[in-house]
Amino acid sequence: MQIGAHVPSEHPLAEAAMRDADLVQFFLTEPNSWKKPQPRADADELRAASIPLYVHAPYVMNLASPNNRIRIPSRKTLAQTVAAAAEIGAAGVIVHGGHVGDDEDIEVGFERWRKAMDSFEAEVPVLIENTAGGGNAVVRDLANYGPLWSALDGFDVGVCLDTCHAWAGGQDLETAADLLADLTGGIALVHGNDSRDPFDSRRDRHANLGAGEIPEELLVGVIRAAGAPVVCETPGGPEAQAADIAWLRARL
């Protein structure tokens, strides 16, 4: 099983080496910005990299939003991010599932996701990540991946399971991997994170592995059951994340 980390974007391959990482995830632009990703001087080096590269889309996006001023720019940003990820040979682009309006049914979010994916040609897979909070979140409840996948049939999408988000969102980690496999065919990527907060807290605060609230056997068990590459989005710099990677390798 490949295990890596989310790293600063300037020199991702050097950051991977400092962590002894099998893969890396990074942003191509500021995470809280609508700015278009710019061509990278190291694009050739990244395309030739011996490890998989994953790109996380900006946090500002909400493809399920009822607000056109957010939803439409989110579609444009997703298309730009996927195109930029293809330029560096990325294995996938991770996008949060987003939220519908407070007075809307979740089902409208599935249709908005379909329209988003239908608005451009995806050159790399779009990996949809579960979120921790909000009753109107499209994929806080992992069961919602079923109807979402029905709406996205034929598009190049995959599941990104965040363990902290699932725990904080009140989801059963013992059955999460099997549920997602039944609903979608499998998990493409895991964000292997511990949680600073209790179960069903609806709070998205990551902790280093073994230092948070998720019982060790649950955290290791769901990652093992997922059978997918793992990105540690945990606090600290190279030493702390290298320790998390080593912690997980030792238990898997």
Buried (B, 14 or more C-beta within 10 A) or exposed (E): BEBBBBBEBEBBBEBBEBBBBBBBBBBBBEEEEBEEBEEBEEEEEBEEBEBBBBBBBBEBBBBBBBEEEBBBBBBBBBBBBBBBBBBBBBBBBBBBBBBBEEEBEBBBBBEBBBEBBEEBEBBBBBBBBBBBBBEBBBBBBBEBBBBBBEBBEEBBBBBBBBBBBBBBBBBBBEEBBEBBBEBBEBBBBBBBBBBBBEBEBBBBBBBBBBBBBBEEEBBBBBBBBBEBBBBBBBBEEBEBBBBBBBBBEEBE
